[in-house]
Amino acid sequence: MAANSVDELMDLLHASRGAWDTPDRTGDPVDLHDHALQTAALLRRRRPADKELQIAGLVHDLGHLLLPGDDARHADLAADAVRPLLGLRVARLVQLHVPAKRYLAFVEPGRPLSGQSAATLRLQGGPMTPAEAASFARDPLAEDAVTLRQADDEGKAVGLDAGVMEDWRPVLESVAARHLTETPYRLTASRSPGPSASAGRPAGPRTPWEA
């Protein structure tokens, strides 16, 4: 299912209130609605000029809403849903938030995860191998994906007021409008050697760590 307008995407985001990452509610302690708002708010604080990264944080877990219980494919489902409206970079960042978890598990072996994230890490392939991590670090969006992943892991505080969903409508409209008028998004080969643990390429053949 693709969101073909900002109104359709906002409908999905509002529908995430009371929806959870696991159908039986044994997963993370906040619903998808609050998790989306918290993740986006953290990214706005850390990268105030990067609206696309903030919006990627807002929509990254919509796959849990679109097909409940399919944790293995939830990132791909969300990326497919937002790509026509929000463009390749937003979709790629959404797609990369799972590989970024595996990357961080490799570079920071003791990094704390929620119980649900630790369980799904095993299902998603566990920490990357050295070869997978090296491949991931060469991705032009790797550093941004790591930043998204860190906000994703932190945005699970019960009772935290991170604003209201409608506050993000103008940002979604801005990103969608930019996508319609800009030249096709291309990733350059020039980048730093790898993402910082303390801090995608467009859709196409998958890299080894996504296979």
C-alpha positions as CSV (number, residue, x, y, z in Angstrom):
1,M,0.0,0.0,0.0
2,A,1.5,3.4,-1.0
3,A,0.5,6.7,0.5
4,N,-0.1,8.9,-2.6
5,S,-0.9,12.1,-0.8
6,V,-0.1,13.8,2.5
7,D,-3.7,13.3,3.6
8,E,-3.4,9.6,3.1
9,L,-0.1,9.5,4.9
10,M,-1.5,11.5,7.8
11,D,-4.4,9.1,8.0
12,L,-1.9,6.2,8.4
13,L,0.0,8.1,11.1
14,H,-3.1,8.9,13.0
15,A,-4.2,5.2,12.7
16,S,-1.0,4.2,14.5
17,R,-2.4,5.5,17.8
18,G,-3.2,2.4,19.8
19,A,-1.3,0.1,17.3
20,W,1.8,-1.7,18.5
21,D,4.9,-3.2,17.0
22,T,3.7,-6.6,18.1
23,P,0.0,-7.5,17.8
24,D,-0.1,-9.0,21.3
25,R,1.5,-5.9,22.8
26,T,4.4,-7.8,24.2
27,G,6.9,-5.5,22.4
28,D,8.0,-2.0,23.1
29,P,6.3,0.0,25.8
30,V,4.8,2.8,23.6
31,D,2.4,2.5,20.7
32,L,3.5,3.3,17.1
33,H,2.0,6.8,17.3
34,D,4.0,7.9,20.3
35,H,7.1,6.2,19.1
36,A,6.9,8.0,15.7
37,L,6.5,11.4,17.4
38,Q,9.4,10.8,19.8
39,T,11.7,9.5,17.1
40,A,11.0,12.5,14.9
41,A,11.3,15.0,17.8
42,L,14.7,13.6,18.7
43,L,15.9,13.9,15.1
44,R,14.6,17.5,14.8
45,R,16.6,18.4,17.9
46,R,19.8,16.7,16.5
47,R,19.5,17.6,12.9
48,P,17.2,20.7,12.7
49,A,17.9,21.4,9.1
50,D,17.4,17.9,7.8
51,K,13.6,17.6,7.3
52,E,13.9,14.4,5.3
53,L,15.7,12.6,8.1
54,Q,13.1,13.9,10.6
55,I,10.3,12.6,8.4
56,A,12.0,9.3,7.9
57,G,12.0,9.0,11.7
58,L,8.3,9.8,11.8
59,V,7.3,7.1,9.2
60,H,10.0,4.4,9.8
61,D,7.8,1.9,11.6
62,L,4.6,2.2,9.5
63,G,5.3,-1.3,8.2
64,H,4.1,-2.6,11.6
65,L,0.8,-1.0,10.9
66,L,0.5,-2.1,7.3
67,L,1.2,-5.7,8.0
68,P,1.1,-6.5,11.7
69,G,3.5,-9.2,12.9
70,D,5.8,-9.1,9.9
71,D,8.9,-7.7,11.7
72,A,11.3,-9.1,9.1
73,R,9.8,-7.0,6.3
74,H,8.4,-4.0,8.2
75,A,11.2,-1.6,7.0
76,D,10.8,-2.5,3.4
77,L,7.0,-2.2,3.6
78,A,7.2,1.3,5.1
79,A,9.8,2.3,2.5
80,D,7.6,1.1,-0.3
81,A,4.6,3.0,1.2
82,V,6.3,6.4,1.4
83,R,8.6,6.3,-1.6
84,P,6.1,7.7,-4.2
85,L,5.2,10.6,-2.0
86,L,8.4,11.4,-0.1
87,G,11.2,10.3,-2.5
88,L,14.1,7.9,-2.6
89,R,16.2,9.4,0.3
90,V,13.4,9.2,2.8
91,A,12.5,5.7,1.7
92,R,16.1,4.5,1.8
93,L,16.6,5.9,5.3
94,V,13.4,4.0,6.4
95,Q,14.7,0.9,4.7
96,L,18.1,1.2,6.4
97,H,17.0,1.5,10.0
98,V,17.1,-2.3,10.5
99,P,20.6,-2.7,8.9
100,A,21.7,0.2,11.0
101,K,20.7,-1.7,14.2
102,R,22.8,-4.7,13.0
103,Y,25.7,-2.3,12.3
104,L,25.6,-0.7,15.7
105,A,25.4,-4.2,17.4
106,F,28.7,-5.0,15.6
107,V,30.5,-1.7,16.4
108,E,29.1,-1.4,20.0
109,P,28.6,-5.0,21.2
110,G,27.4,-3.9,24.7
111,R,25.0,-1.3,23.4
112,P,21.7,-1.6,25.3
113,L,18.5,-2.5,23.4
114,S,14.9,-2.9,24.5
115,G,13.9,-6.4,25.1
116,Q,11.9,-6.4,21.8
117,S,14.7,-4.9,19.8
118,A,17.1,-7.5,21.2
119,A,14.7,-10.3,20.2
120,T,14.1,-9.0,16.7
121,L,17.9,-8.4,16.2
122,R,18.3,-12.2,16.3
123,L,15.5,-12.6,13.8
124,Q,17.0,-9.9,11.5
125,G,20.4,-11.6,11.3
126,G,22.2,-10.6,14.5
127,P,25.2,-8.2,14.6
128,M,26.8,-7.7,11.2
129,T,29.9,-9.6,10.2
130,P,33.1,-7.5,9.6
131,A,32.5,-7.7,5.9
132,E,28.9,-6.6,6.2
133,A,29.8,-3.7,8.5
134,A,32.4,-2.5,6.0
135,S,29.9,-2.7,3.2
136,F,27.3,-0.8,5.2
137,A,29.8,1.9,6.2
138,R,30.4,2.6,2.5
139,D,26.8,3.4,1.9
140,P,26.4,7.1,1.4
141,L,23.4,7.2,3.8
142,A,25.0,5.1,6.5
143,E,25.7,7.9,8.9
144,D,22.2,9.3,8.6
145,A,20.8,5.8,9.0
146,V,22.8,5.4,12.2
147,T,21.5,8.7,13.5
148,L,17.9,7.6,12.7
149,R,18.5,4.2,14.4
150,Q,19.8,5.9,17.6
151,A,16.7,8.1,17.8
152,D,14.6,5.0,17.1
153,D,16.1,3.2,20.0
154,E,15.7,6.1,22.4
155,G,12.1,7.1,21.3
156,K,10.3,4.7,23.6
157,A,9.6,6.6,26.8
158,V,6.2,6.0,28.3
159,G,4.3,9.2,29.0
160,L,6.7,11.6,27.2
161,D,4.9,14.5,25.4
162,A,6.6,14.8,22.0
163,G,3.9,17.0,20.5
164,V,0.9,16.1,18.2
165,M,0.9,14.4,14.9
166,E,-0.7,17.4,13.1
167,D,2.4,19.5,13.8
168,W,4.2,17.4,11.2
169,R,1.7,17.9,8.4
170,P,3.5,21.1,7.1
171,V,6.8,19.3,7.2
172,L,5.4,16.4,5.2
173,E,3.9,18.8,2.7
174,S,7.3,20.5,2.3
175,V,9.2,17.3,1.8
176,A,6.6,16.0,-0.6
177,A,6.6,19.2,-2.6
178,R,10.4,19.2,-2.8
179,H,10.3,15.6,-4.1
180,L,7.9,16.6,-6.9
181,T,10.0,19.5,-8.1
182,E,13.6,18.3,-7.6
183,T,15.7,16.4,-10.0
184,P,15.9,12.7,-9.3
185,Y,17.8,12.0,-6.1
186,R,21.3,10.7,-6.6
187,L,23.8,9.6,-4.0
188,T,27.3,10.8,-4.6
189,A,30.3,8.6,-4.1
190,S,32.1,11.2,-1.9
191,R,31.6,10.5,1.8
192,S,33.5,10.0,5.0
193,P,35.0,6.6,5.6
194,G,32.2,5.4,7.8
195,P,29.4,6.4,10.2
196,S,30.1,7.4,13.7
197,A,28.5,5.1,16.3
198,S,28.1,8.2,18.5
199,A,26.3,10.3,16.2
200,G,21.4,4.2,1.2
201,R,21.6,4.2,-1.8
202,P,18.5,4.3,-4.1
203,A,16.4,1.2,-4.5
204,G,18.3,-1.3,-6.6
205,P,20.4,-4.5,-6.1
206,R,20.9,-5.3,-2.5
207,T,24.2,-5.1,-0.8
208,P,25.5,-8.1,1.1
209,W,24.3,-7.0,4.5
210,E,20.7,-6.8,3.1
211,A,20.6,-10.2,1.5
